[in-house]
Amino acid sequence: MNKTIKNILKIFLVGLATTVVRIIGQLSIPAGKQTVLAPSIFAQNGTMPLAFTVYGVFAYSLIAALFLLIRTRMSGNRILQGLKYGLSCCVVWIVYLLEPLPHVAPLDRITYPIADSLALIVMGLLLGRLFGNPAQQADKANLPFSGLPALAVTGCFLAGRMIQYFVFDVYSSFDEKPLETVLWCLLTGIATSCVMVWLNRYVDSGGRIKRALILGGLLFGVNLVLFNFFMPLVFAADIPDLILRSFIDILAVTVGCLSFSNQENANPSDWGQGQCRKSEACDLENGC
């Protein structure tokens, strides 16, 4: 059995284990009450457990596979590498679960983040064990925080959301709860920008467009789409509206990621030294 097939089977195993943990979490969640959305066809015909299992394995396996894009440049031991990736996914899922939507019961804003976070943390631990980079990389924690790109991602996300509310009138609580919705947009923009800044440190070097597509289109975009499409398993959701919301959010974050410069994901061993090489005034006395 070649290495590629073995890796695919390992990814599938991670997806299956993560789904099992998520189902256990779901069984522990008390049912929240909502009267806005009708139950999905899967809930009506009794096939939701099967549909959730099949889609869960598919979704979690794809999200797990995204770890392969960043693992070779990560620092720390293998378990820590996977844990950090799992926590980055948790941040995105939690802020989206806090979105003030009409159908969301107050209790669900507590129970679902806990259940989803537990599953994603288990996913991260398994990924670290199976796919973590055994070679110890230099710690990148000393790199400066990229303030301007973070602001760019946050601003683009806010702009994208305002377009959704004012131009496309997407499904939301904006009309009933404008302040709460805007504050959620700001929180989500900030949280997403911090995750993108962190992930950018571990994306292979490349041009701005390539990195933006990897960060916004794959690491954020695939994660968001797979997260959003858990909803139609439970509720009779408006699929075109869900696709539009996902597309604009992904496009906005991807555009914001264009603000990242080559310097921000340089190898840590080159940090500082690379800057010195570019300076004609650099000499040995200045530490190069």
Buried (B, 14 or more C-beta within 10 A) or exposed (E): EEEEEEBEEBBBBBBBBBBBBBBEBBEEBEEBEEEEBEEBEBBEEEBBBEBBBEBBBBBBBBBBBBBEBBBEBBBBBBBBBBBBBBBBBBBBBBBBBBBBBBBBBEEBBBBBBBBBBBBBBBBBBBBBBBBBBEEEBEEBEEBEEBEEBBBBBBBBBBBBBEBBBEEEEBBBBBEEBEEEBBEBBBBBBBBBBBBBBBBBBBBEEEEEEEBBBBBBBBBBBBBBBBBBBBBBBBBBBBEEBBEBBBBBBBBBBBBBBBBBEEBBBBBBEEBBBEEBEEEEEBEEEEEE
